Amino acid sequence: MRKKFFFALLSVVCFSWRASAQSSLLATLNHEGSISTYYGSSALQEAYNAANHGDVITLSSGSFLGTDIKKAITLRGAGMTVDTVAHTEPTVISSDFIIDVSDTLSHRLTMEGIYSNQRVKVSTLKNAMFLKCRFNEVIYTNGNSSTMKDLNFIHCRIAEHFYLAANGSASFLNCVVMNPSQGNSETSVFSFTNCYVDNINMGHSEYKNCIIKHTSRVNGYATTTFYNNLWLNSSELSLNSPNKTNVKISPDDERVSYLNVDYNDDNDYQLTDAVRALIKGTDGTEVGIYGGSLPYDPTPTNPQITKFNVAAKSTADGKLSVDIEVNSAN
């Protein structure tokens, strides 16, 4: 059940120009329980500039200018899709940005409910968590010097390319991942569980309960394990795995042809009964993003800003009345 929390008549000290900035874009910054609010397309940038490690920034639906991220913050959006139940639209970061967060911090970077059709470059990042986010490209800034360690993606979509730096590691759970590749297939490690993966080309990794659309080649396949995957591939290469629990089927087979398509945000990757009958996952549930113990669901778990009203003008002492409505799935 969704609960509604109302922060009525929130008093915000503001400059006079903000009284007339009636924007539908809002960012809140939570620093040790103290809430600050920012408005407009630059709200994310302003909130980030004021944030410290461990702070939480929450964004409304809408398109925000991006900012390079060098602090271990939690960044929460309204989602990566249109939610007809919560009546929210995606939170979009409209420009490229770089992530460079020290790997010695006690806090970690967390992002949830964010949509980006731009390029995300990673310089340094360790033990980060990405939930229910949609990215176009995630790549390193330098293949040999970038740090991408213990990155975790849950219910995410990578639309074009994910490039893991040398000596890196990344795990994907119930995700859609296009063109994952490694800066060094001998030192970088991927783990995919209940994912839809296209065009794999790597070694020293693990695939379990996945749908694999295409394989160009698998470098070091002898060190890569494949458990209970459905291969949409006519090549015998897909059977050259030490593990023989996979099922290979021609991508032209009418039972799977709807899965053998280019990436589109509207593709839900739901399996038909005919496909479910082809193979089961290692846990007895279906393969792909709706199988396992945590089936794919794009709805963010964090509270979402669904509406806010700003008074027409500030009071005589420079305060502005704000009424914010937040929906929570918890």
N, C-alpha and C positions, 0 to 999 in steps of 0.2 A: 504494500500500500504506500502510496506517495503521501508524504506529509508536507505541509507548507509552513514555512517559518517566515515571519514578518519582522523586519527591522524598521519599525515605524518611526518617522520623524528623526531619522539619524542626523545629528547636527555635525556639519562639516565646515570647518573654517576654510574659506575660499576667497579668491580674489574676485573683484567685481565682474570681470569678463566671464567667469564661469556661470554667473547667474543667467546669462543669455545663451550658454552653450547647451542647449537641450538636445543632447546626442543620445542615440540608442545604444551606444557602445560604452561599456562600463568595465573597469577592473577594480577589484578590491585586493588590498594587501593586508595580510594578517601577520603582524610581528608581535610575538609573545602575547597574543590576545588582544592587541590594539589594532583596530581596523581603520585603514585609510582608503579613500576612494579616488578614482581617476576616470576621466571621461574623454571620449573621442578616439579617433584612430591611433593616436599616439599613447593611449592609456597604458598599454603593455609596457612600452618603453619607460614611461614615467614611473610605473609601479616597480619595474625591475631596477631602475636606478636607485630607488629608495630602499630596496630589499637587502637583507642580509642572508647568509647561509642559514638554511632551515626554515625560512619564511614561506608562506603560502600565498600565491597569486591566483585569484579566480577571475575568469573572464566570462562575459556574457556572450551570446551569439553575435556574429558579425565579423567584419574583416579588420584586423589589426596590423599595423606596421610591425615588422619583426625587429628583434634585437639580438645581438650576439649574447650567448649565455655563458658566463664565467663563474656563476654562483650556484651552489648546490641548493636550489629552491625546489618547491613543488609548484608546478604550473598546471592549472585545471581549467578546462574549457567546457562548453555546453555540449560537445560531441562532435563527431566527424560526419554525421549524417543528419538529415531532417528527422526529428522525433515527433511523430504525430500524437503521441500520448502525452509527452511533457510539453508539447507545443513550443519546441525549440528548434532553431536552425544551427548549422555548424558554427564552431568558432574557428575562424580562418586566420592563419598567419600568412600575410600576403607577400612577403619578400624572403629572399635567401637569408640564412643565418648560420653562424658558426657556434659550435659547442666546444668549450675549452674549460673544463672543470678539473681542478687539481685532483689527482688520484690519492692524495694523502688526507683528504677531509673526512671527518666523522659523519657528516651528512652526505646524502646522495641526491642526485637529480632525479626527479619524478615528473613525468608528463602524462596527462590523461585528457581525453576528449578534445584533441586538437586535429585540425585538418590543414595540411600544407601541400600545395601543388608546386612547391619550389624545391631548391636544393638545400639539404642540410649537410654541412661539412663538420666532421668531428676531428678535433686536434688531440684532445685528451679527455677521456671519459672512462670511469670505472664504476661497476656495481650500480648502474642506472636502471630505472624501471620506466617502461613505456606501456601504457594501457589504453586500448581503444583509440588509437591515433592512426591517422592516415598521412603517410608521407609519399612524396613523389620519388625522391632519391635521398639515400643516406650513404655518404661516402666519406673517406678519410681525406685529410688535407695533405698528408705525406705518407706514402705506403710503408716506409721503413721507420719513420720517427713518430707517427701518430700512435696513441694508445687507445685501444678499444677493448676493454677487458670486462668480462662478466656482464654484458648487456642483456637485458631481459625484455622481451616483447610479448605481450598478451593481448589477444583480440585486436591486432593491428593489421594494417594493410600497407604494403610497400608497392607502389604502382609501377615503378620503372626499374629501379636498380638499388641493390644493397651491396656495398663494397666494404669488406672487412679488412682492416689493416693487418700487417704481419704481426705474429704473436698475439693475435686477438681472439676473443671468444664471444659468441652471441647465441642465445637460445630463443626460439620462437615457439609459442604455445597457441594453437588454434588461430593461426594467422594466415594471411594471403601474402606471399612474397614472390615478387617478380625478379628474376635474374640475380640471385645471390652469387657472389664470387669472393675470392680471397686474394689479398695482396701476396700471400705466400701459402700455398696449399700444404706445405710441410709443417707450418707453425701455427696456422690459424684454424680454429675449431668452430664448427656450426653444430647446433642441435635443433632439429625440427620435430615437433610432436603434434599430430593432428593438424597439419597445415596443407594448404594448396601451394605448391612450389613449381615455378616455371623455369626451365632452362638451367638445370644444375650443372656445375662444372667445378668440382672440388673433391678433395680427399680429407681424411682424418676427421670425419664428421659422422653424424647419426641422423637417420630418417626413420621415424616410427609412425605408423598409422596415417601416412600422408597420401595425397593425390599428387603425383608428379607428372606434369604436363609434357615436358620435353627434356631430353638429355643431349647436349652437344657432345660432351665427353666427360668422364669422371677421372680426374687425375688422382692417382693413388687409391683407386677404388678398393684395393685389397685391405686398406686400413679404414674404410668407411663401412658402416653397418646399415643395412636396410631391413626393417622389420614390418611386415604386413602393409606394404604400400601398394597402391593401385597405380600402375605405370601406363600412361597414355603414349605408347611408343611402339613403333613397328620394328625398331632395331633390336638385335640380339644383345646389344651392349647392356640393356637394362637388366639382363639376367646374369651378368657377370659379377654378381655379388656373392660374397661368402655365405650370405643368408638367403635361403630359398623360399621364404614364406611370402614372397611378393606375387602379385598377379599382373601380368602384362596383357594389354588389350590394344588393338589398333585404334588410333585416335579417330579413324573414320567410322568405327562401329557406331551404329545409330544409338546405342545405349549410352555412349559417353560423348557423342559429338557436341552436345551443348556445353560440355566442360572444356572442349578444345577450341577456345576462342581467345582473342586478345583481351587484355585487361580492360575492365570498365567498372566504374564505381557502382553501377547499378547491378552488376552480377552478384547474386547472393550465394552462389555455389551450393545451393541445396541439392541433395542427392535424391534421385528417383528411387522407387522400390527396386527397379531393375539393376541399378548400380549398387545399391546396398546388398543385393543378393550375390554380387561378385566376390566380395571379400569383407571380412570383419577385422577390426583392430585387435591388438594384442589383449585388450581388456573386454572384448566381446561387443563393444559398441561400434558404430559405423566409423569408417575412415573419413578423413577430411575435417573441416573446421567445426562441424557440429557434433563430433564424437568426443569421447573421453569424459573426464569428470567435470570439465569446465567448457561446455559448448559455447561457441561464438555468440556474442551479444554485443552490439556496438554501443549500447546505452551506458553512459558513464556511471560509475558508482558514487562519485562525489556529488555534493549539492550543486545544483545548476541555477544560475541567475536567469529567471524567466521574464521578469518585468521589473522596471523601476520607474518611479516618477520623481521629477525634480521640481521644486517650487519655482514659480515664475521669477522670483527675485529673492535676494538674500535679505536677512533682517538688518536692523540698524547696527547691530554689533558685528556684522560680517559673517553670520552663519546662514547656512542653506539647508532647508528641510528636504530630506530625501526619504522616499518610501520604497524599499526593496523587497521583492518577493523571490524566495528561493525554494525550489522543489528538491526534495531528497528522495532517492529510491530506497533509503534505509528506514 
